[in-house]
Amino acid sequence: MASYNRVILVGNLTRDPELRYTPNGTAVCDIGLAINERYKNQSGEWVDSTVFADVTLWQRTAEIAQEYLHKGSPVLIDGKLALDQWQTNDGQKRSKLKVICEKLQMLGGKGDGDGGSRRAEP
């Protein structure tokens, strides 16, 4: 059976980027993304809905995100889904879906303070 794992999201950062480095020196940045949707329900009223996603950026893309983005910055993320699994101290297994960013497109203009529309790829 064929498989395809691709995610494209447009939203705003929910917090400032958190940059760190792995022991071998690779840059990693975690961001939270809020994706807003507005639609009409069955009674014709507008409903606002927000979905939150955790996104991980790697290498130069991670450094660019930390340098140019901040809470509220609009971005387009092109990436893939990954399952993050871990075990808590009391032995419980946990997991969550997250997005691994492969391409980052900063949206907005110069007045937004996010560097315009610069594109970053690993």
C-alpha positions as CSV (number, residue, x, y, z in Angstrom):
1,M,0.0,0.0,0.0
2,A,1.3,3.5,-0.9
3,S,2.0,6.1,1.7
4,Y,2.3,9.9,1.7
5,N,3.3,12.0,4.7
6,R,3.0,15.8,3.9
7,V,1.7,18.6,6.0
8,I,1.2,22.3,5.0
9,L,0.1,24.7,7.7
10,V,-0.3,28.4,7.9
11,G,-0.7,30.0,11.3
12,N,0.8,32.2,14.0
13,L,3.4,31.3,16.6
14,T,2.0,30.8,20.1
15,R,5.3,31.5,21.8
16,D,8.8,32.6,21.0
17,P,11.0,30.0,19.3
18,E,13.1,27.9,21.7
19,L,16.5,27.2,20.2
20,R,18.9,24.5,21.6
21,Y,21.8,22.5,20.3
22,T,22.3,18.7,20.3
23,P,25.5,17.3,21.8
24,N,27.0,17.1,18.3
25,G,26.2,20.8,17.6
26,T,23.0,20.5,15.5
27,A,20.5,23.4,16.0
28,V,17.0,22.4,17.0
29,C,14.1,24.8,17.5
30,D,10.6,24.0,18.8
31,I,7.7,26.3,18.1
32,G,4.0,26.2,18.8
33,L,1.6,27.1,15.9
34,A,-2.0,28.2,16.1
35,I,-4.0,27.6,13.0
36,N,-7.3,29.5,12.9
37,E,-10.4,28.5,10.9
38,R,-13.7,30.3,10.5
39,Y,-16.8,28.6,9.1
40,K,-20.6,28.8,9.2
41,N,-22.4,26.2,11.3
42,Q,-25.7,24.6,10.4
43,S,-27.7,27.5,11.8
44,G,-25.7,30.0,9.6
45,E,-23.6,31.5,12.5
46,W,-19.9,32.1,12.1
47,V,-17.8,29.8,14.3
48,D,-14.1,30.4,15.1
49,S,-12.0,27.4,15.7
50,T,-8.3,27.1,16.5
51,V,-6.0,24.0,16.2
52,F,-2.6,24.0,17.9
53,A,0.4,22.1,16.5
54,D,3.9,21.6,17.8
55,V,6.6,22.0,15.2
56,T,10.3,21.1,15.3
57,L,12.8,22.8,13.0
58,W,16.4,21.6,12.4
59,Q,19.8,23.1,11.4
60,R,19.9,26.5,9.7
61,T,16.1,26.7,9.5
62,A,16.0,26.5,13.4
63,E,18.5,29.3,13.7
64,I,16.6,31.5,11.3
65,A,13.4,30.9,13.1
66,Q,15.0,31.9,16.5
67,E,16.6,35.0,14.9
68,Y,13.6,36.4,13.0
69,L,10.4,35.0,14.5
70,H,8.6,35.8,17.7
71,K,5.2,35.1,19.4
72,G,2.5,36.0,16.9
73,S,4.6,35.8,13.7
74,P,2.7,34.4,10.7
75,V,4.4,31.5,9.0
76,L,3.8,28.8,6.5
77,I,5.2,25.4,7.5
78,D,5.8,22.6,4.9
79,G,6.8,19.3,6.6
80,K,5.8,15.9,7.7
81,L,4.1,14.3,10.7
82,A,6.1,12.4,13.2
83,L,5.1,10.4,16.3
84,D,7.0,11.5,19.4
85,Q,7.0,8.7,22.1
86,W,8.5,8.7,25.6
87,Q,8.0,7.1,29.0
88,T,7.3,9.2,32.2
89,N,9.2,8.7,35.4
90,D,6.4,6.6,36.8
91,G,6.5,4.3,33.8
92,Q,3.5,5.6,31.8
93,K,4.0,5.6,28.0
94,R,3.1,8.9,26.3
95,S,3.0,9.9,22.7
96,K,2.0,12.9,20.6
97,L,2.0,13.9,16.9
98,K,4.2,16.7,15.9
99,V,5.3,18.3,12.6
100,I,8.9,18.2,11.4
101,C,9.5,21.3,9.3
102,E,11.2,20.9,6.0
103,K,10.5,24.3,4.6
104,L,9.7,27.6,6.5
105,Q,8.1,30.6,4.8
106,M,7.8,33.7,6.9
107,L,4.7,35.7,6.1
108,G,3.7,39.3,6.6
109,G,5.5,42.5,5.8
110,K,8.4,44.6,7.1
111,G,6.1,46.3,9.6
112,D,5.3,42.9,11.3
113,G,8.9,42.7,12.7
114,D,9.4,39.2,11.3
115,G,11.8,39.9,8.5
116,G,9.3,40.0,5.6
117,S,8.8,36.9,3.5
118,R,12.1,35.1,3.7
119,R,12.3,31.4,2.9
120,A,14.4,29.0,4.8
121,E,15.2,25.4,3.8
122,P,17.6,23.0,5.5
